[in-house]
Amino acid sequence: MVTTSRQNFLTRIGGTLQRGSTRVLQLNVGRLCNQTCGHCHVDAGPHRQEVMSGDVADACVELLDRLDGIETLDLTGGAPEMCPSFEDLVRAGRERHLEVIDRCNLTILSEPGFEHLARFLADHRVRLIASLPCYQLENVDQQRGSGVFRRSIAALQQLNDLGYGVSDPPSELILDLVYNPIGPQLPPPAKVLESAYREQLSSAYGIQFHRLLTITNMPIARFQSQLRRTGQEQSYQTLLEDSFNRATLSGLMCRQTLSVSHDGQLYDCDFNQMLQLELTGGDRLCVSDVNESDLVGRDIHTGQHCFGCTAGAGSSCGGTLV
């Protein structure tokens, strides 16, 4: 039976969405994190115990060899670097000549026991997508915790020293930053905001980066709780629905991404994973037994939260869609 919330989205798009060829394997390796951010859709933090085991990590590597079309291994969390298998997964991806992405919160680079991490990432040419929700101290610390901004700036300077994000001479060590709004609104135009980031970070701190990705906050988990506390949940959902943009549908990340949880279960995206919306079809596949033939053409599990990815210029793990 199709739920009312899912039917609302399906009615708007005029049918269902289907999965295409799998190009990105995204592993959420756990909810353990050294930060507790107010917008986190994973509800991650230092208190969380969910971390991918070595056996599941090994099964994920085996899956890389079964899915011939994989181009990108995308590691997320929590702080993915806190998973004991993180470095092994990076090595496995690079040995297979894949793009490997680390979704890094920056402050992990200065945590005790992780001081070697920046050099490791550079040596393995890992693409960094680093969270920095503003170029102003007050806004970052409000969303991510006291002291996070200064530690993030220090981490970015360290990464620049290693060659990340440097434009002169051009560097192949990719450093992208991520912006997400503090409150219940859509991100501003990415190019305009990127220019402001580039000017402010360069003039104040000498920091360089490649691109700014803007991502819409999803009304789930911790951000949903924040909306409920302030009485803004319904108005934010209405904003997302009123901002629906059909042009975003062809680029939705769920069409080419397979999301794997810390325990090896499969989802169309990381948001569905947090909502426990497993792959449609009734056959509960896991990382150790899935093949590409099980995935292509399968209906994507959609719901009310999907309006977050289709609002305005669109939103995905890679930023805007149109």
Disulfide bonds with the S-S distance in Angstrom:
none
